[in-house]
Amino acid sequence: LNPGQVCLNFGCGPMILDGWKNIDKYYEHPKVIKADVGATGWTADVGIDGSNSADLVFSSHFLEHVPFHVARSTLKTWYNTLKPGGRM
């Protein structure tokens, strides 16, 4: 993690990472942003403009909960949040 990088931790649950935007629809914690990253409009909830905004997108044990019929569009949206050279 480098200073100024925007790193997104989707579906974080109790795995809260320092210096990251920890995002979860259900988990309650002061360091967690409430948002459904499987739905449209989540970028405003997270405080990013939606494209070329993030250096790193991370998700562990979340994608299997996204309905199959929207998984492709969800991944595409996540990918589109990355800056050029960003990683997912």
Buried (B, 14 or more C-beta within 10 A) or exposed (E): EEEEEBBBBBBBBEBBBEEBBBBBBEBEEEEBBBBBBBEEEBBEBBEBEBEEBBBBBBBEEBBEEBEEEEBEEBBEBBEEBBBEEBEB
